[in-house]
Amino acid sequence: MVLKTFGWSFAVTALGLVAAILFGGWTAFGIVAILSILEISLSFDNAVVNAGILKKMNAFWQKIFLTIGILIAVFGMRLVFPVVIVAVSAQLGPIEAVDLALSDKDRYQELVTDAHPAIAAFGGMFLLMIFLDFIFEDRDIKWLAWLERPLAKLGKIDMLSVCIALIILLVSALTFATQAHQHGGAHVDKSSTVLLAGIAGLITYMIVGGLSGYFEDKLEEEEEHEHEAEEQAEREGKPRSAVALAGKAAFFMFLYLEVLDASFSFDGVIGAFAITNDIVLMALGLGIGAMYVRSLTVYLVRQGTLDDYVYLEHGAHYAIGALALILLVTIQYEINEIVTGLIGVVLIGASFWSSVRRNKRLAAAEGDAGDRTEVPSGV
């Protein structure tokens, strides 16, 4: 099971590390290995959240997530995205931006750093909305019940999550966006940029998440009709394709997963510049890490881990909330990536341990109930 799920990840790791050695020797090998670990540690919560969505999709779309999805994740977000940032911020053409990334790495890093406030605001707001919608929803299973019960009651207020997100964005723009560094002796105010990027992140979440939710609601209705349609198609000798079986719901959930992955990758891409400004090594290292996150997501789904450890999803969403706030704070202040990664690991680790304790309590309770219902011998 492990080899089947992680086989491609192992293969990509081997090819990536060999390519790193050929490109820059053993130093490049070490950098790529470090970047891979960085990406995995920062994105473990991403895998847990993705698994909660992916388990609702059929096998076909799970394969699409591991194939086309990984191409988007690796080449789109880890290679093309940083170049696009430079092209837009420096008003360069795509070819010029690539040439700059390869020939003038220091200037390239400087341009990406300048674009960080907009990136952080967009990604921060997208992730913040995911967190807020989660904690304001009334759930049967609660991890931190003392906190989640009152928040679920507040969640009955329409558009509360949007209002809170906009307030946080406004505070972030006014507090963090006036940057102290000098560009040509001029004071740089990024507040308008942060506001626009944050609103764009909010709109993106509402459009993609809204479409995903809409079609997800129709998924059960669609599944009810699938069986009848399959039988009719078989009678006519025209079996339905896997794509048709997947339906619109799966497509929009896949789209939602890709935008979610993009938002999660922001901190990894920016954090990678603390280790190297070589775009080739960055793409190799982050790409390997992204592949493991993808495989881990599918592994969690196929093993039913989220069903066995019910608080994992809670821990991952709290980690998302922490990451969202960290991204907004990094508009002005630098926060070490190790701190970001550790917060996510601690929260998910705590939720996993709480799940284990819950399972033990339930098992003990079932054992006690079984003992009480046994008929004593000799009666």
C-alpha positions, 0 to 999 in steps of 0.5 A, spaced: 500 500 500 505 504 501 509 503 495 503 503 491 501 510 494 508 513 494 511 510 488 511 516 484 514 520 490 520 516 491 521 516 483 521 523 483 525 524 489 531 520 486 530 523 479 530 530 483 536 529 487 540 526 481 538 532 477 540 537 483 547 533 483 548 534 475 546 541 476 550 544 482 554 538 485 553 535 492 551 542 495 545 543 490 543 536 493 543 538 500 539 544 498 534 540 494 533 535 500 532 541 505 527 544 501 523 538 500 523 537 508 521 544 508 515 543 503 513 537 507 513 540 514 509 546 512 504 543 508 502 537 512 496 540 514 495 541 507 495 534 506 490 533 512 485 538 509 486 536 502 484 528 504 477 531 507 475 533 500 479 528 496 475 522 500 468 525 497 471 524 490 471 518 486 478 514 484 478 517 477 479 524 480 483 522 485 488 520 479 487 526 476 489 530 483 496 525 483 497 527 475 495 533 472 494 536 479 501 535 481 503 538 474 500 544 476 503 544 483 510 543 481 510 547 475 505 552 476 506 554 483 513 552 484 516 554 478 511 558 474 508 562 479 515 566 482 516 568 475 509 571 474 510 575 480 517 578 477 514 579 470 508 583 473 511 586 479 517 588 474 513 589 468 517 584 464 515 579 459 515 572 461 522 570 457 525 576 460 523 574 467 525 567 466 532 570 463 532 574 470 531 568 474 537 565 471 542 570 470 541 575 475 538 571 481 539 577 487 535 582 483 530 576 482 529 575 489 529 582 490 523 583 486 519 577 489 520 580 496 517 586 494 511 582 491 511 579 498 505 583 501 500 582 495 502 575 496 501 574 503 495 578 503 491 574 498 494 567 501 492 569 508 485 571 506 484 565 502 486 561 508 483 565 513 476 564 510 477 556 510 479 557 517 473 561 519 468 557 515 470 551 519 470 554 526 463 557 525 460 551 523 456 547 528 459 540 528 457 533 531 464 532 533 468 537 537 475 537 539 476 544 543 468 544 545 469 549 550 471 554 544 467 551 538 460 550 541 460 558 542 463 559 536 458 555 532 452 559 535 455 565 533 456 562 526 449 562 525 449 570 524 449 570 516 456 573 513 460 573 520 466 570 517 466 575 511 465 581 516 471 578 521 475 577 515 474 584 512 476 587 519 482 583 519 484 585 512 483 592 514 487 592 520 493 588 517 493 593 511 493 599 516 498 596 521 503 592 517 502 595 510 506 601 511 513 598 510 519 602 513 524 600 507 526 605 502 526 605 495 530 610 491 529 614 498 522 614 498 517 611 503 513 605 500 506 605 503 503 598 501 496 599 504 492 599 498 496 593 494 494 589 501 487 591 501 486 589 493 490 583 494 486 581 500 479 582 497 482 578 491 483 572 495 476 573 499 473 573 492 477 567 489 475 563 496 467 565 495 467 564 488 471 557 488 469 555 494 461 557 493 461 553 486 465 547 490 459 547 495 454 548 490 456 542 486 458 538 492 450 539 495 448 536 488 453 530 489 448 525 492 443 527 487 447 525 482 450 519 485 442 517 485 442 517 478 448 514 476 446 507 477 440 508 473 444 511 467 450 506 468 444 500 467 441 504 461 448 505 458 450 498 459 443 495 456 445 500 450 452 497 449 455 504 451 458 504 458 459 511 461 466 514 461 470 515 467 469 523 466 462 523 466 461 519 472 465 524 476 461 529 474 461 537 475 461 536 483 468 533 482 471 538 477 469 544 482 472 540 488 478 539 484 479 546 482 478 548 489 483 543 491 488 546 486 486 553 489 487 551 496 494 548 494 496 554 491 495 558 497 498 553 502 504 554 497 505 561 498 509 560 504 513 555 502 515 559 495 517 565 499 520 561 505 525 557 500 528 564 498 531 564 505 535 558 503 536 559 495 535 564 490 536 559 484 529 557 481 532 551 478 534 548 485 527 551 488 523 548 483 526 541 484 526 541 492 519 544 493 516 539 487 519 533 491 516 536 497 509 537 493 509 530 491 509 527 498 504 532 500 500 529 494 501 522 496 500 523 503 493 526 501 491 520 497 494 515 503 490 518 508 484 517 504 485 510 502 487 508 509 481 512 512 485 515 517 481 521 518 475 517 520 479 513 525 482 519 528 477 524 528 480 530 531 485 531 525 481 535 521 480 540 526 488 540 528 489 542 520 484 547 520 487 550 526 494 550 523 491 553 517 488 559 521 495 560 524 498 560 518 493 565 515 495 570 521 502 569 520 502 570 512 498 577 514 503 579 519 509 577 515 507 583 510 511 587 515 515 582 520 519 577 518 517 570 521 522 564 521 519 558 517 521 553 522 516 557 527 511 556 521 512 549 520 512 547 528 506 551 529 502 546 524 506 540 526 504 541 534 497 543 532 496 537 528 500 532 533 495 535 539 489 533 535 492 526 533 494 525 540 487 527 542 484 522 537 488 516 540 485 518 547 478 518 544 479 512 541 481 508 547 476 511 551 470 509 546 474 502 546 474 502 554 466 504 554 464 498 549 468 493 553 465 495 560 458 495 556 460 488 553 462 486 560 455 488 563 451 485 558 454 478 559 450 473 563 453 470 569 455 463 569 451 458 573 445 462 572 
